Amino acid sequence: MIQSEYDSLPEMISTTPFQIDDFAAGCLMQQVLDIGCGYGRTLDQLANSGLSPIGLDTSIVQLRRCTPMHFGKLIIAKASSLPFSDESFGGAIALGVIDSLLTTADLKAMVNECGRVLMPGSPFWLNFYTINLEDSFVSRYKSTAETSHLIHTRSGLKVRHWAPEEVEQILSDLFSVVRIDAEPFLSMSHRRYVNGIHIRAVRKG
């Protein structure tokens, strides 16, 4: 997904679920990072659970939708170049984010940066839409040399549906994957359910 596409959705509502209590219980310090925080849905959940979240996003349009309680803790930056010191967070999430990363190099860069800013033993949770084998998806997938698929959504966004095994492989150098769950997610257009993946990982020591 390119920046102009993301900015063009000022009323976008996130639909991927998040088990906040489980995540909060594993955090090693109060300061946590919400990568791709968008309009602040999970920032509110994190703050209400007693954590001190920092929200990061590439879109000022989305950040302006956040509630005032988070102003001063919002950063405009890319996940591939996090403006934070090493081991400065006790946990991180990236919910519905890697769909917008179109290349393996992009995902590796994000994972490396997350590994750098997280304390050893900290949780890193992510979820994403994955490959769907229904005809309506298969006919729109762009063939690539890799196992994941590029697709234009019905709302016009260009995204990537990652296979869970390739995401796990990219995580494996810096993170231990604790759990992978498959679950249908409501699409961003709220019109249908599509295949989704939750990954719970922990920064290696």
C-alpha positions as a Markdown table, in Angstrom:
| # | Residue | x | y | z |
|---|---|---|---|---|
| 1 | Met | 0.0 | 0.0 | 0.0 |
| 2 | Ile | 1.4 | 3.4 | -0.9 |
| 3 | Gln | 1.1 | 6.4 | 1.4 |
| 4 | Ser | -1.5 | 8.2 | -0.8 |
| 5 | Glu | -3.8 | 5.2 | -0.7 |
| 6 | Tyr | -3.6 | 5.0 | 3.1 |
| 7 | Asp | -4.2 | 8.8 | 3.6 |
| 8 | Ser | -7.2 | 8.5 | 1.3 |
| 9 | Leu | -9.1 | 6.5 | 3.9 |
| 10 | Pro | -9.7 | 9.0 | 6.7 |
| 11 | Glu | -12.6 | 7.1 | 8.1 |
| 12 | Met | -11.0 | 3.6 | 8.0 |
| 13 | Ile | -12.0 | 1.4 | 10.9 |
| 14 | Ser | -9.7 | -1.4 | 12.0 |
| 15 | Thr | -11.3 | -4.8 | 12.2 |
| 16 | Thr | -8.6 | -7.2 | 13.4 |
| 17 | Pro | -9.2 | -8.4 | 17.0 |
| 18 | Phe | -6.6 | -7.9 | 19.9 |
| 19 | Gln | -6.5 | -9.8 | 23.2 |
| 20 | Ile | -5.2 | -6.9 | 25.3 |
| 21 | Asp | -5.2 | -8.7 | 28.7 |
| 22 | Asp | -2.9 | -11.5 | 27.4 |
| 23 | Phe | -0.5 | -9.0 | 25.8 |
| 24 | Ala | -0.4 | -6.7 | 28.8 |
| 25 | Ala | 0.5 | -9.5 | 31.1 |
| 26 | Gly | 3.6 | -10.3 | 29.1 |
| 27 | Cys | 5.0 | -6.8 | 28.8 |
| 28 | Leu | 8.3 | -6.2 | 30.7 |
| 29 | Met | 7.8 | -2.5 | 31.2 |
| 30 | Gln | 5.0 | 0.0 | 30.9 |
| 31 | Gln | 6.3 | 1.7 | 27.8 |
| 32 | Val | 5.1 | -0.2 | 24.7 |
| 33 | Leu | 5.0 | 0.5 | 21.0 |
| 34 | Asp | 2.0 | 0.4 | 18.7 |
| 35 | Ile | 3.3 | 0.2 | 15.2 |
| 36 | Gly | 0.9 | 1.4 | 12.6 |
| 37 | Cys | -1.4 | 2.8 | 15.3 |
| 38 | Gly | -3.6 | 4.6 | 12.8 |
| 39 | Tyr | -6.5 | 6.4 | 14.5 |
| 40 | Gly | -5.6 | 5.0 | 18.0 |
| 41 | Arg | -8.0 | 2.0 | 18.5 |
| 42 | Thr | -5.4 | -0.1 | 20.3 |
| 43 | Leu | -3.7 | 2.9 | 21.9 |
| 44 | Asp | -6.9 | 3.3 | 23.9 |
| 45 | Gln | -6.9 | -0.3 | 24.9 |
| 46 | Leu | -3.2 | -0.3 | 25.9 |
| 47 | Ala | -3.6 | 2.9 | 28.0 |
| 48 | Asn | -6.7 | 1.5 | 29.7 |
| 49 | Ser | -4.7 | -1.6 | 30.7 |
| 50 | Gly | -2.2 | 0.5 | 32.6 |
| 51 | Leu | 0.5 | 0.6 | 29.9 |
| 52 | Ser | 2.2 | 3.7 | 28.5 |
| 53 | Pro | 1.9 | 3.3 | 24.7 |
| 54 | Ile | 3.8 | 5.2 | 22.1 |
| 55 | Gly | 1.9 | 5.3 | 18.7 |
| 56 | Leu | 3.7 | 5.3 | 15.4 |
| 57 | Asp | 2.3 | 5.7 | 12.0 |
| 58 | Thr | 3.2 | 7.1 | 8.6 |
| 59 | Ser | 0.0 | 9.0 | 8.2 |
| 60 | Ile | -0.7 | 12.4 | 9.8 |
| 61 | Val | -4.3 | 12.0 | 8.5 |
| 62 | Gln | -4.8 | 8.9 | 10.7 |
| 63 | Leu | -2.9 | 10.2 | 13.7 |
| 64 | Arg | -5.2 | 13.3 | 13.8 |
| 65 | Arg | -8.1 | 10.9 | 14.5 |
| 66 | Cys | -6.5 | 9.8 | 17.8 |
| 67 | Thr | -8.0 | 10.9 | 21.1 |
| 68 | Pro | -6.4 | 13.9 | 22.8 |
| 69 | Met | -5.1 | 11.7 | 25.7 |
| 70 | His | -2.4 | 10.3 | 23.3 |
| 71 | Phe | -1.2 | 13.7 | 21.9 |
| 72 | Gly | 2.5 | 14.0 | 22.7 |
| 73 | Lys | 3.0 | 10.3 | 22.3 |
| 74 | Leu | 2.4 | 10.0 | 18.6 |
| 75 | Ile | 5.3 | 9.7 | 16.2 |
| 76 | Ile | 5.3 | 10.0 | 12.4 |
| 77 | Ala | 7.8 | 7.5 | 11.1 |
| 78 | Lys | 8.3 | 4.3 | 9.2 |
| 79 | Ala | 8.5 | 0.9 | 11.0 |
| 80 | Ser | 11.7 | 0.2 | 9.0 |
| 81 | Ser | 13.5 | 3.1 | 10.7 |
| 82 | Leu | 12.2 | 3.5 | 14.3 |
| 83 | Pro | 13.4 | 6.7 | 16.0 |
| 84 | Phe | 14.0 | 5.0 | 19.4 |
| 85 | Ser | 17.0 | 3.8 | 21.4 |
| 86 | Asp | 17.9 | 0.1 | 21.7 |
| 87 | Glu | 15.8 | -2.0 | 24.2 |
| 88 | Ser | 13.5 | 1.0 | 25.1 |
| 89 | Phe | 10.2 | -0.9 | 25.0 |
| 90 | Gly | 8.7 | -3.7 | 27.0 |
| 91 | Gly | 6.3 | -4.9 | 24.2 |
| 92 | Ala | 5.2 | -4.1 | 20.7 |
| 93 | Ile | 2.2 | -4.7 | 18.4 |
| 94 | Ala | 1.7 | -4.4 | 14.7 |
| 95 | Leu | -1.9 | -5.1 | 14.0 |
| 96 | Gly | -3.0 | -5.1 | 10.3 |
| 97 | Val | 0.3 | -3.5 | 9.4 |
| 98 | Ile | 2.4 | -6.0 | 7.4 |
| 99 | Asp | -0.3 | -6.2 | 4.7 |
| 100 | Ser | 0.9 | -2.9 | 3.5 |
| 101 | Leu | 4.5 | -4.1 | 3.2 |
| 102 | Leu | 4.8 | -5.4 | -0.3 |
| 103 | Thr | 8.3 | -6.9 | -0.3 |
| 104 | Thr | 10.3 | -9.4 | 1.9 |
| 105 | Ala | 12.9 | -6.7 | 2.3 |
| 106 | Asp | 10.3 | -4.3 | 3.8 |
| 107 | Leu | 9.1 | -6.9 | 6.3 |
| 108 | Lys | 12.7 | -7.9 | 7.3 |
| 109 | Ala | 13.5 | -4.2 | 7.9 |
| 110 | Met | 10.5 | -3.8 | 10.2 |
| 111 | Val | 11.3 | -7.0 | 12.1 |
| 112 | Asn | 15.0 | -6.0 | 12.6 |
| 113 | Glu | 13.9 | -2.6 | 14.0 |
| 114 | Cys | 11.4 | -4.2 | 16.3 |
| 115 | Gly | 14.1 | -6.5 | 17.6 |
| 116 | Arg | 16.4 | -3.6 | 18.2 |
| 117 | Val | 14.0 | -1.5 | 20.3 |
| 118 | Leu | 12.5 | -4.4 | 22.3 |
| 119 | Met | 13.9 | -5.7 | 25.6 |
| 120 | Pro | 14.8 | -9.4 | 25.5 |
| 121 | Gly | 11.8 | -11.4 | 26.6 |
| 122 | Ser | 9.3 | -8.7 | 25.4 |
| 123 | Pro | 6.2 | -9.8 | 23.5 |
| 124 | Phe | 5.8 | -8.8 | 19.8 |
| 125 | Trp | 2.3 | -9.5 | 18.5 |
| 126 | Leu | 1.2 | -9.1 | 14.9 |
| 127 | Asn | -1.8 | -10.0 | 12.8 |
| 128 | Phe | -2.5 | -9.8 | 9.1 |
| 129 | Tyr | -4.7 | -11.0 | 6.3 |
| 130 | Thr | -3.3 | -14.2 | 4.7 |
| 131 | Ile | -3.8 | -16.1 | 1.5 |
| 132 | Asn | -7.4 | -16.9 | 0.5 |
| 133 | Leu | -8.2 | -19.6 | -2.0 |
| 134 | Glu | -11.7 | -18.5 | -3.0 |
| 135 | Asp | -12.0 | -17.8 | -6.7 |
| 136 | Ser | -12.7 | -14.1 | -6.1 |
| 137 | Phe | -9.3 | -13.8 | -4.5 |
| 138 | Val | -7.3 | -16.2 | -6.7 |
| 139 | Ser | -8.4 | -14.4 | -9.9 |
| 140 | Arg | -7.0 | -11.1 | -8.5 |
| 141 | Tyr | -3.7 | -12.3 | -7.1 |
| 142 | Lys | -0.6 | -11.1 | -8.9 |
| 143 | Ser | 1.8 | -14.0 | -9.4 |
| 144 | Thr | 5.1 | -13.5 | -7.6 |
| 145 | Ala | 8.3 | -15.6 | -7.1 |
| 146 | Glu | 7.4 | -15.8 | -3.4 |
| 147 | Thr | 4.7 | -17.7 | -1.6 |
| 148 | Ser | 2.6 | -14.6 | -0.7 |
| 149 | His | 0.4 | -12.7 | -3.0 |
| 150 | Leu | -0.1 | -9.2 | -4.1 |
| 151 | Ile | -3.7 | -8.1 | -4.5 |
| 152 | His | -5.8 | -5.0 | -5.1 |
| 153 | Thr | -8.6 | -4.9 | -2.6 |
| 154 | Arg | -12.1 | -3.9 | -3.6 |
| 155 | Ser | -11.5 | -0.5 | -2.0 |
| 156 | Gly | -8.6 | 0.0 | -4.4 |
| 157 | Leu | -5.6 | -0.6 | -2.1 |
| 158 | Lys | -2.6 | -2.6 | -3.1 |
| 159 | Val | -1.7 | -5.0 | -0.3 |
| 160 | Arg | 0.1 | -8.3 | 0.2 |
| 161 | His | -1.4 | -11.4 | 1.7 |
| 162 | Trp | 1.5 | -13.1 | 3.5 |
| 163 | Ala | 1.7 | -16.8 | 4.2 |
| 164 | Pro | 2.2 | -17.5 | 7.9 |
| 165 | Glu | 5.2 | -19.7 | 7.3 |
| 166 | Glu | 7.2 | -17.0 | 5.5 |
| 167 | Val | 6.4 | -14.5 | 8.3 |
| 168 | Glu | 7.5 | -17.0 | 10.9 |
| 169 | Gln | 10.8 | -17.6 | 9.0 |
| 170 | Ile | 11.5 | -13.9 | 8.9 |
| 171 | Leu | 10.8 | -13.5 | 12.6 |
| 172 | Ser | 12.9 | -16.5 | 13.6 |
| 173 | Asp | 16.4 | -14.8 | 13.7 |
| 174 | Leu | 15.3 | -12.4 | 16.5 |
| 175 | Phe | 12.1 | -13.8 | 17.9 |
| 176 | Ser | 10.7 | -17.0 | 19.2 |
| 177 | Val | 7.3 | -17.7 | 17.8 |
| 178 | Val | 5.1 | -18.8 | 20.7 |
| 179 | Arg | 1.7 | -19.2 | 19.0 |
| 180 | Ile | 0.1 | -18.9 | 15.5 |
| 181 | Asp | -3.7 | -18.8 | 15.3 |
| 182 | Ala | -5.8 | -18.7 | 12.2 |
| 183 | Glu | -9.1 | -16.7 | 12.4 |
| 184 | Pro | -11.4 | -15.0 | 9.9 |
| 185 | Phe | -11.1 | -11.2 | 10.0 |
| 186 | Leu | -13.8 | -8.8 | 8.9 |
| 187 | Ser | -12.5 | -7.0 | 5.8 |
| 188 | Met | -11.7 | -3.3 | 6.0 |
| 189 | Ser | -14.8 | -2.6 | 3.9 |
| 190 | His | -16.8 | -4.6 | 6.5 |
| 191 | Arg | -18.4 | -6.6 | 3.7 |
| 192 | Arg | -17.1 | -10.1 | 4.3 |
| 193 | Tyr | -14.8 | -12.3 | 6.4 |
| 194 | Val | -11.4 | -13.3 | 5.0 |
| 195 | Asn | -8.6 | -15.5 | 6.3 |
| 196 | Gly | -6.4 | -13.9 | 9.0 |
| 197 | Ile | -3.4 | -14.9 | 11.1 |
| 198 | His | -2.4 | -13.9 | 14.7 |
| 199 | Ile | 1.3 | -14.4 | 15.6 |
| 200 | Arg | 2.5 | -14.1 | 19.2 |
| 201 | Ala | 6.3 | -13.9 | 19.4 |
| 202 | Val | 8.9 | -13.0 | 22.1 |
| 203 | Arg | 12.2 | -11.2 | 21.6 |
| 204 | Lys | 15.1 | -13.7 | 22.0 |
| 205 | Gly | 17.5 | -13.0 | 24.9 |
